[in-house]
Amino acid sequence: MPGFLFPHNNMTELNGKEECKLAEGKIHKKKQKAFGADLKNYLKCMVPHIESGIKTSNSRSVMLSAEEVIQWSQSLEKLLASQSGRGIFREFLKSEFSEENIEFWLACEDYKKTKSDHLHGKAERIYEEFVQSDAIKQINIDYQMREATAKRAQDPTHTSFDEAQKTVYILMERDSYPRFLKSKAYLNLLNQLQTSTSK
């Protein structure tokens, strides 16, 4: 399997140096067997981590109430106001390869709270990461807005990214948010919480 490294000289079951030396001579003949054993051991090691990941997400949903999750469906504003909501929506956007929208929106929210003497550095980072035409996480705004935002970022104020942030918010509200509400991730979570509260 490409991408995984499995050691072929895993001799933990052998005792003593002599047995190790003997086994090293046979290792080439047993490469496929060793690979299979290593894969099996790797998966055994990973299962507790995968299970703990599942427990973590369930414990997160335990802290949520069905009422809070229902509120997310009232507006994108209510969804983004909830820390858990933002996290789950972000995961959904990742699955759609559009997480740059929420990341930009969150960066703008953080930027508005920035002290004036740090504005310049943050404005530059946000511009380079999200706005410039070859940005790694380029947001979907038109050429005129990109140019206007670039000018505002050069002489930054707390409102430098407001227009671009509003555009990205509307884009999420009209496009990703309705799909999120119909997604399995949202519906399963809601169903799970409603089932656990009715018990």
C-alpha positions as CSV (number, residue, x, y, z in Angstrom):
1,M,0.0,0.0,0.0
2,P,1.6,3.3,-1.0
3,G,1.9,5.9,1.7
4,F,2.4,3.4,4.6
5,L,5.7,2.2,5.9
6,F,5.7,-1.2,7.5
7,P,9.0,-2.5,9.0
8,H,9.8,-6.0,7.6
9,N,12.2,-6.9,10.5
10,N,9.7,-6.9,13.3
11,M,11.0,-9.8,15.4
12,T,9.3,-9.2,18.7
13,E,8.1,-12.7,18.8
14,L,11.6,-14.1,18.6
15,N,13.8,-14.4,21.7
16,G,17.5,-13.9,21.8
17,K,20.1,-12.8,19.3
18,E,20.6,-16.2,17.8
19,E,17.0,-16.6,16.8
20,C,17.1,-13.0,15.4
21,K,20.1,-13.9,13.2
22,L,18.4,-17.1,12.0
23,A,15.2,-15.2,11.1
24,E,17.1,-12.5,9.2
25,G,18.3,-15.1,6.8
26,K,14.7,-16.2,6.1
27,I,13.2,-12.8,6.0
28,H,13.4,-12.5,2.2
29,K,11.4,-15.7,1.7
30,K,8.8,-14.4,4.1
31,K,8.5,-10.9,2.8
32,Q,4.8,-11.2,1.8
33,K,3.9,-12.9,5.0
34,A,5.8,-10.3,7.0
35,F,4.0,-7.5,5.1
36,G,0.7,-9.1,5.9
37,A,1.6,-9.5,9.6
38,D,2.9,-5.9,9.8
39,L,-0.3,-4.7,8.1
40,K,-2.4,-6.6,10.6
41,N,-0.3,-5.2,13.6
42,Y,-0.6,-1.7,12.1
43,L,-4.4,-2.0,11.9
44,K,-4.6,-3.4,15.4
45,C,-2.6,-0.4,16.7
46,M,-4.8,2.0,14.7
47,V,-8.2,0.5,15.9
48,P,-8.0,2.0,19.4
49,H,-7.2,5.5,17.9
50,I,-10.1,5.2,15.4
51,E,-12.4,4.1,18.2
52,S,-11.2,6.9,20.5
53,G,-11.9,9.3,17.6
54,I,-15.4,8.0,17.4
55,K,-15.9,8.4,21.2
56,T,-14.6,11.9,21.0
57,S,-17.1,12.9,18.3
58,N,-19.8,11.2,20.3
59,S,-18.8,13.0,23.5
60,R,-18.9,16.3,21.6
61,S,-22.4,15.5,20.5
62,V,-23.4,14.6,24.0
63,M,-22.6,18.2,25.1
64,L,-24.8,19.4,22.3
65,S,-28.6,19.6,22.7
66,A,-31.1,18.7,20.0
67,E,-32.5,22.3,20.5
68,E,-29.1,23.9,19.7
69,V,-28.7,21.7,16.6
70,I,-32.2,22.6,15.5
71,Q,-31.4,26.3,15.9
72,W,-28.6,25.9,13.4
73,S,-31.2,25.3,10.7
74,Q,-32.8,28.7,11.5
75,S,-30.0,30.7,10.0
76,L,-26.3,30.5,9.0
77,E,-25.7,33.3,11.6
78,K,-27.0,30.9,14.4
79,L,-24.9,28.1,13.1
80,L,-21.7,30.2,13.0
81,A,-22.5,31.6,16.5
82,S,-22.1,28.1,17.9
83,Q,-18.6,26.8,18.3
84,S,-19.7,23.2,17.7
85,G,-21.8,24.4,14.8
86,R,-18.8,26.1,13.2
87,G,-16.7,22.9,13.7
88,I,-19.2,20.6,12.1
89,F,-19.9,23.0,9.3
90,R,-16.2,23.4,8.7
91,E,-15.9,19.6,8.4
92,F,-18.7,19.6,5.9
93,L,-17.1,22.3,3.8
94,K,-13.8,20.3,3.9
95,S,-15.7,17.4,2.3
96,E,-16.9,19.8,-0.4
97,F,-13.4,21.2,-0.8
98,S,-14.6,24.7,0.1
99,E,-13.3,25.2,3.6
100,E,-11.5,28.3,2.5
101,N,-14.8,30.2,2.9
102,I,-15.3,29.5,6.6
103,E,-11.6,29.9,7.2
104,F,-11.6,33.3,5.6
105,W,-14.8,34.3,7.5
106,L,-13.3,33.3,10.8
107,A,-10.0,35.1,10.0
108,C,-12.0,38.2,9.3
109,E,-13.9,37.9,12.6
110,D,-10.5,37.5,14.4
111,Y,-9.1,40.5,12.4
112,K,-11.9,42.8,13.6
113,K,-10.8,42.1,17.2
114,T,-7.1,42.8,16.5
115,K,-5.3,45.7,18.2
116,S,-4.5,48.5,15.8
117,D,-0.8,48.1,16.0
118,H,-1.1,44.4,14.8
119,L,-3.5,45.2,11.9
120,H,-0.9,45.5,9.2
121,G,0.7,42.1,9.8
122,K,-2.7,40.3,10.0
123,A,-4.1,42.1,7.0
124,E,-1.0,41.1,5.0
125,R,-1.5,37.4,6.1
126,I,-5.2,37.3,5.2
127,Y,-4.6,39.0,1.9
128,E,-1.8,36.5,0.9
129,E,-3.7,33.4,2.2
130,F,-7.2,34.1,0.8
131,V,-7.4,37.2,-1.5
132,Q,-4.5,37.5,-3.9
133,S,-5.0,35.9,-7.3
134,D,-2.6,33.0,-6.6
135,A,-3.5,32.5,-2.9
136,I,-3.4,28.9,-1.6
137,K,-6.9,29.2,-0.2
138,Q,-8.3,31.7,-2.7
139,I,-11.9,32.8,-2.0
140,N,-14.4,33.2,-4.7
141,I,-14.7,37.0,-5.3
142,D,-14.8,38.9,-8.5
143,Y,-11.8,40.9,-9.9
144,Q,-13.1,44.3,-8.8
145,M,-13.6,43.2,-5.2
146,R,-10.2,41.5,-5.2
147,E,-8.5,44.8,-6.4
148,A,-10.5,46.9,-3.9
149,T,-9.7,44.5,-1.0
150,A,-6.0,44.6,-2.0
151,K,-6.0,48.4,-1.8
152,R,-7.7,48.4,1.6
153,A,-5.3,45.8,2.9
154,Q,-2.3,48.0,2.1
155,D,-3.6,50.7,4.5
156,P,-5.5,48.5,6.9
157,T,-8.4,49.4,9.1
158,H,-10.7,47.1,11.1
159,T,-13.2,47.2,8.1
160,S,-10.7,46.4,5.3
161,F,-12.1,42.9,4.7
162,D,-15.8,43.6,5.4
163,E,-17.0,43.6,1.8
164,A,-15.2,40.5,0.9
165,Q,-16.3,38.8,4.1
166,K,-20.0,39.7,3.4
167,T,-19.7,38.3,-0.1
168,V,-18.2,35.0,1.2
169,Y,-21.0,34.9,3.9
170,I,-23.7,35.3,1.2
171,L,-22.0,32.6,-0.9
172,M,-22.0,30.2,2.0
173,E,-25.6,31.1,3.0
174,R,-27.0,30.5,-0.5
175,D,-24.8,27.6,-1.6
176,S,-23.1,25.5,1.1
177,Y,-25.5,26.1,4.0
178,P,-28.7,24.6,2.4
179,R,-26.6,21.5,1.3
180,F,-25.3,21.2,4.9
181,L,-28.8,21.1,6.3
182,K,-29.7,18.3,3.9
183,S,-26.4,16.4,4.5
184,K,-26.1,13.1,6.3
185,A,-23.6,14.7,8.8
186,Y,-26.2,17.2,10.0
187,L,-29.3,14.9,9.8
188,N,-27.5,12.0,11.5
189,L,-26.4,14.3,14.3
190,L,-29.8,15.7,14.8
191,N,-31.4,12.3,14.7
192,Q,-28.8,10.9,17.2
193,L,-29.5,13.8,19.6
194,Q,-33.3,13.5,19.3
195,T,-33.1,9.8,19.9
196,S,-30.9,10.1,23.0
197,T,-33.2,12.8,24.5
198,S,-36.4,10.8,23.9
199,K,-34.9,7.8,25.9
